[in-house]
Amino acid sequence: MVAKILKDSLKRGAVQLVRRPMYVLMIVIMPLLCCFALMSMLSRGSIQRVPVGVVDLDRSDVSLRLEHNLSAFQQVEIREHFASFAEARDAVQRGRILGFFYIPKDFEEQLMAGRQPTLSYYINYAYYAPGSMQFKGFKTISVMAGGALVQTALRTVGLRNEQIQPHLLPYANHMHMPGNPWLNYNYYLNSSFVPCFLSLFILMVTAFAIGTELKSGLSRQWLETAGGNIVIAVWTKLLPQTCLFTVVGWAIQWLMYVVYDFPLHCLPWVMILTMPLLVLANQSFAIMALCVAPNFRLGTTVCTLFGMLSFSFCGFSLPSESMYPWVAPLGYLMPIKYYFLISTDQALNNLPLYYSRFYYVALIAFTLLPLPLIGRLKREAADPVYVP
C-alpha cells in the first residue's frame, strides 16, 4: 500500500514537471544560462576595456601625458574626446560611454603655480562592476597627476629618471592575497553569486510548485494521492525537482572548478556532497514559507524577497563586518550563507572538515525546519480557500 502511494505520488509530480515547460526553463536553462553569462563576462579575470571619454580643456603636455597613461590601463578604453562637459554628459546619458575624465582649462599652469587645480571624473554607477573599473583607473590617474608635477620639477633642476624615481616612490609594495593571489574577479564574485542565483531559482520554483496546488484547487487530489500524508505529498512532488536541481548544481560546479579553474583546494567530493544539502535546504525554506503563509502570492513573494536579499545580507556584495549590527545576522537565516562559508573554508582555504561542522549541521537543520508547521499546510491543502 505504501509503495503504491509513493509510486502514484512520484508519478504525479514527475508528470506535472514534464508537462510544464516553465519547470525546464527555471530548473535547467536559466541557472545554467546565468552561470555561463556571469563566468564568460569575467573569463579574463576582470571586466576590461570599459568605454570612457575624456574632456581635455587644457591640451598641455601634462594633460596629454595623463590621457596617455589612462589609455594604458586595461580596465578602460578611451573611445571619444569631447569639447565640453555637456557633450560628455549627453554621451553618458545616451549609453555611448560609461563615464568620462574631465581636465579643466589652464590645468598645467595652475598645477605649476601650486594652486591645486581640480581633476574630475564622472562615472555611471548603474553598472556596478564597470563603474568600479572606471573608478580604479580614474583614481590612479588623478594620484599620478601629482607625481607628474614632481617629475617635471625635478627634471628642470637636472635630475635623471633613475634619480627621480626614489622621490616619486620611496618604498616598494609587496601584496600578499591568500586564496586569490591572481586578483581574479571571476573567482571573487562568481564563487558566491552563481550559487546564490541557483538558490534563488530553487526557492521560486519550490514555492510555485506547492503554491500552484493551492491556487488551482487541486490540493485535495494532491493530498489524496499521497494517502492523506502531507509529508509524502510534499517530498514526492519535489523529489524530481531535487534531482534536477542537484544535477544542475553539479554541472555548475564542474564549470566552476574544471572549465574555469576556480580554486579547489579540498577533495572534490566535499563540494559535490554539499550541493544536495544546499538544494534540500532551500526547498525546505520555501516549504516553511508556504506553511507560514499558505497562499500562492504571499508564499512566492516571501521566497523571492529572501532570495534577492541573500545577495546583500549574506555578505556577497558587502562584507558582514561592514553592515549594521542588526543587518548582519539576517544573512544567517538563508541556507546559501552556509554554503558560501563551506566553500570558503573547504574549496578556498582547505581547512579540516571539523571547522565547517556547524555549517553542515545548519544545512541539515534547514531540511527539518518545516516539520513543526507542516500541519498548517495540510489543513490548507485539505480545504483550500483561494485568496487573490
ABEGO torsion letter per residue (X at the ends): XAAAAAAAAAAAAAAAAAABAAAAAAAAAAAAAAAAAAAAAAAAGBBBGBBBBBBBAAGBAAAAAAAAAAAABAABBBABBBABAAAAAAAAAAGABAEBBBBBBGAAAAAAAGAGBBBBBBBBAABAAAAAAAAAAAAAAAAAAAAAAAAAAAAAAGBBAAAAAAAABABBBBBBBBGBAAGBAAAAAAAAAAAAAAAAAAAAAAAAAAAAAAAAGAAAAAAAAAGGBAAAAAAAAAAAAAAAAAAAAAAAAAAAAAAAGBBBABBAAAAAAAAAAAAAAAAAAAAAAAAABBBAAAAAAAAAAAAAAAAAAAGAABBAAABBAAAAAAAAABAAAAAAAAAAAAAAAGBBAAAAAAAAAAAAAAAAAAAAAAAAAAAAAABBBBBX
